[in-house]
Amino acid sequence: MLEKSLLNIIEKNKERNIMVIGDMVADVYLEGKISRISREAPVLILEHSEERVVPGGAANVVHNIATLSGKVYAVGVIGQDYAGQELTRILASKTAETAGLLVDNSRPTITKTRVMAGGQATVRQQIVRIDKEKKEALSVESEQVVKEYIAIQIADMHGVVLSDYGSHTVSPDIMNYVITICREKDIPCIVDSRYNIMEYSGIPIVKQNESEAAAAVGYEIRDQETLLSAGKTILDKLDAKAVLITRGPDGMTLFEKQNKVTQISVTNKSEVYDVTGAGDTVVATMILALAAGASYEEAARLANFAAGIVVKKFGTATATPNELRQAVGKHFK
């Protein structure tokens, strides 16, 4: 029965409207072939071969939802720059609605540039990462524009994601407004916050990885007892309906009201190549499933299958509906 239920949820994804509010990141990859050592300094000289922009942060959640056939609305702030333009173009090409991406001339698009070096006989490696972002909070004007867009669109949403990477897009005012509206209209709303999760009081659904959850409660998660304590603490303090803690090779643990705890094992431990962006895939899959009427456990189990797909791929990756169907079908054979 679970297999049939999960497959049915996958089919319903295309009918769901999802809003993603958060820190839109452009992951830029500068690729080069190693040429020689510089005479100016003991550093490599790379011959430039390629430059790619890949959606990161909240933009990766948008990308994942679009790939899973959801109708996704991206809400955030970008700069008047190449990275912002390219990020918008990529998301629009995936059928995401990008009218909610505010162009703010006073701040750059959040950009993480990775310089990648390699050659025909060498392994491709990241040699440096350069981050660019404005650390200050949004201006009152920008915050108001973002909030107005949310207010116009949110009533038509079947689910909302708050993707908070600590870059100030999800201001306290926007956070409280979204949580209140989603509670009033009974819209599933999930938060994934890297540094600030305990501020999200009243949020219905929480996703954290193990290290984020440990930081939130102030103690190390080292065994089953501390894991259960951390999950229950977050659930109770935020008055949430469900908390999902992702635990890498140890799977996921779902906490719900009435002390209901569900342990979910990873679907495949054998082919993990890259965990980059897997958390975004979990959030995207879970909110789509909940928007389609899944229970918290069904949504978490489907998200677990999606994570198992993307960790087999290099770099920030997504899962398709067909891949998800195949993974579910293979598991229940």
Legacy VTK file of the C-alpha trace (Angstrom):
# vtk DataFile Version 3.0
C-alpha trace
ASCII
DATASET POLYDATA
POINTS 333 float
0.000 0.000 0.000
2.833 2.425 0.792
4.327 1.953 -2.681
1.012 2.749 -4.359
0.501 5.769 -2.116
3.973 7.190 -2.861
3.563 6.670 -6.610
0.203 8.427 -6.477
1.762 11.387 -4.667
4.434 11.719 -7.386
1.689 11.990 -10.004
-0.061 14.770 -8.070
3.063 16.951 -7.888
2.373 18.597 -11.229
-0.899 20.012 -9.893
0.685 21.809 -6.910
1.631 25.495 -6.589
4.648 26.010 -4.317
6.205 29.299 -3.202
9.898 29.320 -2.241
11.002 32.360 -0.231
14.659 32.713 0.640
18.281 33.368 -0.165
18.720 32.883 -3.914
22.326 31.837 -4.542
24.242 31.623 -7.795
26.857 28.872 -7.618
29.432 29.820 -10.257
31.970 27.281 -11.496
35.091 28.573 -13.249
36.725 25.634 -15.008
40.321 25.613 -16.145
43.044 23.275 -17.329
46.340 23.390 -15.462
48.899 25.025 -17.707
52.008 25.685 -15.616
53.321 27.331 -12.429
53.293 31.115 -12.456
56.578 33.068 -12.410
54.921 35.747 -10.293
54.061 33.482 -7.357
54.030 29.770 -6.495
50.508 29.299 -7.893
48.948 27.405 -10.753
48.094 29.094 -14.026
44.815 27.807 -15.418
43.671 28.088 -19.006
40.027 29.085 -18.772
37.732 26.544 -20.413
34.233 27.106 -19.049
32.066 29.196 -16.723
28.770 27.808 -15.416
26.061 29.185 -13.141
24.101 26.629 -11.112
21.142 27.453 -8.834
22.136 27.260 -5.165
20.499 27.962 -1.808
16.799 28.712 -2.152
17.247 28.746 -5.937
18.230 25.078 -5.740
14.964 24.336 -3.917
13.145 26.136 -6.755
15.093 24.112 -9.320
14.259 20.841 -7.549
10.539 21.598 -7.340
10.433 22.565 -11.018
12.256 19.354 -11.996
9.729 17.350 -9.971
6.967 18.979 -12.085
5.641 21.346 -9.418
4.555 24.868 -10.351
7.047 26.920 -8.374
7.157 30.621 -7.548
10.609 31.979 -6.653
10.672 34.868 -4.157
13.912 36.583 -3.184
16.410 39.296 -4.002
19.092 39.395 -6.703
21.495 42.044 -7.900
21.720 43.914 -11.176
24.530 41.666 -12.379
25.396 38.724 -14.613
24.908 36.159 -11.852
21.393 37.418 -11.123
20.440 37.548 -14.781
21.761 34.051 -15.404
20.059 32.666 -12.292
16.742 34.144 -13.440
17.211 32.776 -16.948
17.985 29.261 -15.702
15.026 29.132 -13.330
12.658 30.537 -15.973
13.908 27.919 -18.445
12.807 25.264 -15.928
9.283 26.818 -15.985
9.701 28.500 -12.582
7.810 31.754 -12.073
10.475 34.437 -11.495
8.384 37.612 -11.141
9.028 37.427 -7.390
12.799 37.903 -7.807
13.375 41.533 -6.841
16.356 43.242 -8.491
18.035 45.374 -5.813
20.740 47.681 -7.214
22.219 48.203 -3.745
23.342 44.606 -3.278
24.931 41.900 -5.428
23.403 38.540 -6.165
24.644 36.101 -3.514
27.423 34.361 -5.423
29.723 31.473 -4.527
32.399 31.148 -7.187
34.411 27.938 -7.226
37.606 27.779 -9.250
37.978 24.228 -10.521
41.299 22.943 -11.862
42.033 19.783 -13.754
43.666 18.290 -16.780
43.567 15.228 -18.957
45.658 13.159 -16.542
44.583 14.799 -13.268
41.541 14.746 -11.016
39.303 17.840 -11.240
39.609 19.734 -7.931
38.281 22.881 -6.329
41.242 25.095 -5.496
39.492 28.185 -4.096
35.995 29.539 -3.431
35.126 33.230 -3.574
31.902 34.387 -1.897
30.133 37.658 -2.666
27.140 38.971 -0.734
25.976 41.964 1.261
25.855 41.126 4.960
23.340 43.819 5.906
19.588 43.282 6.182
17.284 44.187 3.307
16.259 47.816 3.041
12.770 48.673 4.261
11.757 49.334 0.651
13.024 45.983 -0.660
11.475 44.091 2.227
8.120 45.739 1.533
8.225 44.846 -2.170
8.972 41.206 -1.356
6.207 41.103 1.260
3.676 42.639 -1.145
4.422 40.003 -3.769
3.982 37.258 -1.183
0.677 38.765 -0.029
-0.697 38.796 -3.590
0.290 35.208 -4.441
0.224 33.182 -1.241
-3.526 32.450 -1.144
-3.132 30.413 -4.367
-0.301 28.274 -2.979
-0.564 24.642 -1.925
2.736 24.830 -0.039
5.411 27.313 1.061
9.143 26.928 1.708
11.246 29.309 3.794
14.856 28.646 2.755
17.081 30.626 5.111
20.826 30.438 4.486
21.546 33.395 6.767
21.640 36.109 4.093
18.689 38.142 5.408
16.060 37.547 2.713
13.742 35.958 5.275
13.482 38.959 7.574
11.652 38.666 10.916
8.678 40.551 9.463
8.461 38.313 6.363
8.955 35.196 8.499
6.169 36.090 10.934
3.818 37.160 8.154
4.263 33.914 6.209
3.916 31.692 9.286
0.723 33.501 10.323
-0.889 33.318 6.858
0.012 29.662 6.395
-1.434 28.784 9.795
-4.633 30.717 9.079
-5.137 29.178 5.631
-3.826 25.721 6.600
-1.091 25.838 3.931
1.792 23.405 4.522
4.890 25.488 5.292
8.391 24.110 5.843
11.505 25.930 6.991
15.121 24.991 6.374
17.268 27.464 8.320
21.008 27.056 8.636
21.632 29.290 11.642
18.371 30.670 13.006
15.840 27.863 13.365
14.750 28.656 16.922
13.362 32.016 15.759
10.690 30.271 13.656
8.073 29.922 16.380
4.779 28.587 15.051
6.223 27.123 11.848
4.356 23.896 10.951
7.251 21.847 9.538
10.983 21.995 10.241
13.874 20.412 8.337
17.371 20.374 9.870
20.469 18.330 9.370
22.061 16.792 12.441
24.724 19.459 12.963
22.183 22.302 12.556
19.838 20.645 15.039
22.705 20.213 17.522
23.613 23.898 17.213
19.968 24.854 17.733
19.595 22.950 21.004
23.093 23.696 22.248
24.485 20.199 22.687
26.075 17.493 20.573
23.896 14.778 19.059
26.035 11.725 19.760
23.522 8.896 20.289
19.860 7.948 20.139
19.073 9.609 23.449
20.454 13.021 22.467
18.876 12.734 19.016
15.431 12.127 20.510
15.947 14.942 22.986
16.972 17.402 20.257
14.061 16.559 17.979
11.514 16.837 20.777
13.036 20.118 21.984
12.763 21.730 18.543
9.235 20.371 18.047
8.018 21.665 21.407
9.784 25.029 21.457
8.603 25.962 17.952
5.132 24.450 18.453
5.713 22.648 15.153
3.649 19.795 13.754
6.654 17.884 12.427
10.462 18.054 12.592
12.637 16.126 10.143
16.315 15.694 11.061
18.475 14.383 8.221
21.436 12.294 9.397
23.546 11.466 6.331
24.334 7.750 6.130
22.124 7.140 9.188
19.004 8.216 7.282
16.364 10.538 8.705
14.347 10.834 11.889
10.843 12.317 11.809
9.304 13.768 14.975
5.568 14.433 15.249
3.155 15.344 18.033
2.135 12.803 20.665
5.732 11.559 20.843
5.545 9.860 17.455
9.081 9.202 16.158
9.814 7.488 12.842
13.283 6.293 11.862
13.851 6.198 8.085
16.890 4.327 6.776
18.772 5.442 3.663
17.597 3.607 0.558
21.079 2.969 -0.864
24.421 3.284 0.951
26.555 2.006 -1.907
26.751 4.830 -4.439
27.192 8.130 -2.620
29.262 10.473 -4.783
28.272 13.964 -3.633
25.886 15.185 -0.915
25.911 18.799 -2.196
22.378 20.197 -2.249
20.738 16.997 -1.011
19.055 18.915 1.809
17.377 21.194 -0.733
16.093 18.125 -2.563
14.630 16.802 0.690
12.808 20.087 1.348
11.493 20.327 -2.229
10.225 16.743 -2.301
8.665 16.960 1.140
6.701 20.173 0.517
5.408 18.871 -2.816
4.261 15.649 -1.189
2.550 17.469 1.676
0.879 19.816 -0.806
-0.409 16.727 -2.626
-2.032 15.434 0.560
0.671 13.096 1.891
1.104 12.412 5.587
4.299 13.645 7.226
5.703 10.131 7.188
4.837 9.560 3.513
6.396 12.915 2.598
9.566 12.139 4.560
9.905 8.689 2.998
9.491 10.110 -0.510
12.070 12.811 0.302
14.420 10.053 1.439
14.124 8.362 -1.970
14.818 11.689 -3.728
17.905 12.307 -1.591
19.137 8.825 -2.453
18.944 9.768 -6.129
20.784 13.103 -6.001
23.706 11.886 -3.861
24.598 9.542 -6.738
25.179 12.577 -8.962
28.104 14.998 -8.906
27.499 18.598 -7.852
24.192 20.276 -7.047
21.660 17.929 -8.614
17.930 17.273 -8.907
15.675 14.230 -9.147
13.058 13.737 -11.849
9.593 12.198 -11.367
10.637 9.198 -13.460
13.766 8.625 -11.339
11.620 8.866 -8.224
9.113 6.358 -9.573
11.923 3.955 -10.470
13.531 4.286 -7.023
10.239 3.605 -5.244
9.433 0.678 -7.514
12.887 -0.862 -7.098
12.712 -0.574 -3.312
9.395 -2.394 -3.040
10.281 -5.223 -5.477
LINES 1 334
333 0 1 2 3 4 5 6 7 8 9 10 11 12 13 14 15 16 17 18 19 20 21 22 23 24 25 26 27 28 29 30 31 32 33 34 35 36 37 38 39 40 41 42 43 44 45 46 47 48 49 50 51 52 53 54 55 56 57 58 59 60 61 62 63 64 65 66 67 68 69 70 71 72 73 74 75 76 77 78 79 80 81 82 83 84 85 86 87 88 89 90 91 92 93 94 95 96 97 98 99 100 101 102 103 104 105 106 107 108 109 110 111 112 113 114 115 116 117 118 119 120 121 122 123 124 125 126 127 128 129 130 131 132 133 134 135 136 137 138 139 140 141 142 143 144 145 146 147 148 149 150 151 152 153 154 155 156 157 158 159 160 161 162 163 164 165 166 167 168 169 170 171 172 173 174 175 176 177 178 179 180 181 182 183 184 185 186 187 188 189 190 191 192 193 194 195 196 197 198 199 200 201 202 203 204 205 206 207 208 209 210 211 212 213 214 215 216 217 218 219 220 221 222 223 224 225 226 227 228 229 230 231 232 233 234 235 236 237 238 239 240 241 242 243 244 245 246 247 248 249 250 251 252 253 254 255 256 257 258 259 260 261 262 263 264 265 266 267 268 269 270 271 272 273 274 275 276 277 278 279 280 281 282 283 284 285 286 287 288 289 290 291 292 293 294 295 296 297 298 299 300 301 302 303 304 305 306 307 308 309 310 311 312 313 314 315 316 317 318 319 320 321 322 323 324 325 326 327 328 329 330 331 332
